[in-house]
């Protein structure tokens, strides 16, 4: 039964049989068999298939999804209670955007370090859109972003404020621009559109730290967080419309209760 539920959860979250198979290290036909078996046991259709790749959950699937998560979570807790050996550490996967990695992540890690005996902490850097997708697919437990993004499978908590500025050589024709999907890229496009600017020359850099270091060398200009600037880098204030927030993301339904409790304490610590 639990293999059927795990396959259902993976298909529901990825909306794709192939991706679900990769996630569970199973073959696609096996995933299909599991879903068919579960549909027979529940006497209902769980997914609508439109062509080879498009998968849409039915209304019954949407109702069943949180219950399936609870069943898996309860089963995990039951196994932990009867285990007669030391339980392994809980794995906490964190993904941070490039700006939050230097401004907010150290504070998060400092808080988590108090529970390091119970945790295996993994940290990776991605842009905001990728982190949102990773959270919704339960690939990570916690995300830190600077873009106001969310979806139905994700909880979002608003944390500290951040002021964006136009930094670097104001007369330069060179714009240093982050990749599409990053929070800074979103605001850069907003600034260019509001001011009717079509950059003459652009350099795409998928790293906020490299952009900040390049600006400090007097090369180009860019929209960046004021908090990340190297001392001495010239900048221009942009006003309230470029005063943004940092956000903490978690799955709407986190199956590991220990992780849920820890994240709730973390949110209270950071917000207060």
Secondary structure, 3 states (H helix, E strand, C coil): CHHHHHHHHHHHHHCCHHHHHHHHCCCHHHHHHHHHHHHHHHCCCCEEEECCCEEEECHHHHHHHHHHHHHHHHHHHHHHHHCCCCCCCEEEEEEECHHHHHHCHHHHHHHHHHHHHHEEEEEEECCHHHHHHHHHCCCCCEEEECCCCCCCCEEEEEEEEEEEEEEECCCCCEEEECCCCCHHHHHHHHHHHHCCCCCCEEEECCCHHHHHHHHHCCCCEEEEEHHHCCCCCCEEECCHHHEEEEEEEEECCCCCHHHHHHHHHHHHHHHC
